[in-house]
Amino acid sequence: MAYITQNSAGVQAPVRTGVIGSGWMGAFHAESIARRALAMALACIESVKQGAPAAVAASTVDYAEEKS
């Protein structure tokens, strides 16, 4: 299996990843990806709880901006 980690200009691109679940564990992993995983970007959060993914995503926005 191969992963594309460079864009067409040859610039290193972050690995986009998603989190399934927005409970305490999903929120922990979303924050970890957004805050600590410099080579990763949080692309999606999915959950059966309506409205919960948006709340988790909103809490990680500041961390994602700090990495860039």
VEXDO-83527 format. One record per residue: residue number from 1; y negated, x negated, z negated of N, C-alpha, C in turn. Coordinates in steps of 0.1 Angstrom, whole numbers, plus 5000, padded with zeros to 4 digits. Layout:
BEGIN
(r NUM (Y X Z) (Y X Z) (Y X Z))
...
//
This chain:
BEGIN
(r 1 (5012 4992 5000) (5000 5000 5000) (4988 4991 5000))
(r 2 (4978 4995 5008) (4965 4987 5008) (4954 4996 5005))
(r 3 (4944 4990 4998) (4932 4997 4995) (4920 4991 5001))
(r 4 (4911 4999 5006) (4899 4994 5013) (4888 4992 5002))
(r 5 (4885 4980 4999) (4875 4977 4989) (4862 4971 4995))
(r 6 (4861 4971 5008) (4848 4967 5014) (4844 4977 5024))
(r 7 (4831 4979 5025) (4826 4989 5035) (4825 4982 5049))
(r 8 (4820 4988 5059) (4819 4983 5072) (4810 4971 5073))
(r 9 (4801 4969 5064) (4792 4958 5064) (4798 4946 5057))
(r 10 (4810 4947 5051) (4816 4936 5044) (4812 4936 5029))
(r 11 (4805 4946 5025) (4800 4946 5011) (4811 4952 5002))
(r 12 (4814 4945 4991) (4824 4950 4981) (4820 4964 4977))
(r 13 (4830 4973 4978) (4827 4987 4974) (4836 4990 4962))
(r 14 (4831 4999 4953) (4839 5002 4941) (4850 5011 4945))
(r 15 (4861 5011 4937) (4873 5019 4939) (4869 5033 4933))
(r 16 (4869 5043 4942) (4866 5057 4937) (4878 5063 4931))
(r 17 (4876 5069 4919) (4887 5075 4912) (4883 5088 4905))
(r 18 (4893 5096 4902) (4891 5109 4896) (4899 5110 4883))
(r 19 (4894 5120 4874) (4901 5122 4862) (4905 5137 4862))
(r 20 (4918 5139 4858) (4923 5153 4857) (4923 5156 4842))
(r 21 (4916 5167 4839) (4915 5171 4825) (4902 5167 4819))
(r 22 (4896 5176 4811) (4883 5174 4805) (4883 5176 4790))
(r 23 (4894 5175 4784) (4895 5175 4770) (4891 5161 4764))
(r 24 (4895 5158 4752) (4890 5146 4746) (4895 5134 4753))
(r 25 (4908 5134 4758) (4913 5123 4765) (4907 5121 4779))
(r 26 (4905 5132 4786) (4899 5131 4799) (4884 5126 4798))
(r 27 (4877 5131 4788) (4863 5127 4785) (4863 5112 4782))
(r 28 (4873 5107 4774) (4874 5093 4770) (4876 5084 4783))
(r 29 (4885 5089 4792) (4888 5081 4804) (4876 5081 4813))
(r 30 (4869 5093 4814) (4858 5094 4823) (4847 5084 4818))
(r 31 (4844 5084 4805) (4834 5075 4800) (4838 5061 4802))
(r 32 (4851 5058 4800) (4855 5044 4802) (4853 5039 4816))
(r 33 (4856 5048 4826) (4854 5044 4840) (4840 5042 4843))
(r 34 (4832 5052 4838) (4817 5051 4841) (4810 5040 4834))
(r 35 (4815 5036 4822) (4808 5026 4814) (4813 5012 4815))
(r 36 (4826 5011 4816) (4832 4997 4814) (4839 4992 4827))
(r 37 (4844 5000 4836) (4851 4996 4848) (4841 4993 4859))
(r 38 (4837 4981 4860) (4826 4977 4869) (4830 4979 4884))
(r 39 (4843 4977 4887) (4848 4978 4901) (4852 4992 4904))
(r 40 (4849 5002 4896) (4854 5016 4898) (4842 5025 4897))
(r 41 (4843 5036 4905) (4833 5047 4904) (4840 5060 4901))
(r 42 (4834 5068 4892) (4840 5081 4889) (4836 5090 4900))
(r 43 (4845 5095 4908) (4842 5104 4919) (4844 5118 4916))
(r 44 (4853 5122 4907) (4857 5136 4905) (4863 5138 4891))
(r 45 (4860 5149 4885) (4866 5154 4873) (4871 5168 4875))
(r 46 (4884 5171 4872) (4889 5184 4875) (4896 5189 4862))
(r 47 (4895 5202 4859) (4900 5208 4847) (4902 5223 4849))
(r 48 (4911 5229 4842) (4913 5243 4842) (4902 5250 4834))
(r 49 (4896 5243 4825) (4885 5249 4817) (4872 5250 4825))
(r 50 (4868 5262 4827) (4856 5264 4836) (4843 5258 4829))
(r 51 (4836 5250 4836) (4824 5244 4830) (4826 5231 4823))
(r 52 (4838 5228 4819) (4840 5216 4811) (4838 5203 4820))
(r 53 (4843 5203 4833) (4841 5191 4841) (4826 5187 4842))
(r 54 (4818 5197 4844) (4803 5195 4846) (4797 5189 4833))
(r 55 (4802 5193 4822) (4797 5188 4809) (4801 5173 4807))
(r 56 (4814 5170 4811) (4818 5156 4810) (4811 5147 4820))
(r 57 (4809 5152 4832) (4802 5145 4842) (4788 5142 4838))
(r 58 (4781 5152 4833) (4767 5150 4828) (4766 5139 4817))
(r 59 (4776 5138 4809) (4776 5128 4798) (4779 5114 4803))
(r 60 (4783 5113 4815) (4786 5099 4821) (4776 5094 4831))
(r 61 (4766 5102 4834) (4756 5099 4844) (4748 5086 4840))
(r 62 (4744 5085 4828) (4736 5074 4824) (4744 5061 4825))
(r 63 (4756 5061 4821) (4765 5049 4822) (4766 5045 4837))
(r 64 (4768 5054 4846) (4770 5051 4860) (4758 5044 4865))
(r 65 (4746 5049 4861) (4734 5043 4866) (4731 5029 4861))
(r 66 (4736 5027 4848) (4735 5013 4843) (4743 5003 4850))
(r 67 (4754 5007 4856) (4763 4997 4863) (4757 4993 4877))
(r 68 (4749 5002 4883) (4744 4999 4896) (4731 4991 4896))
//
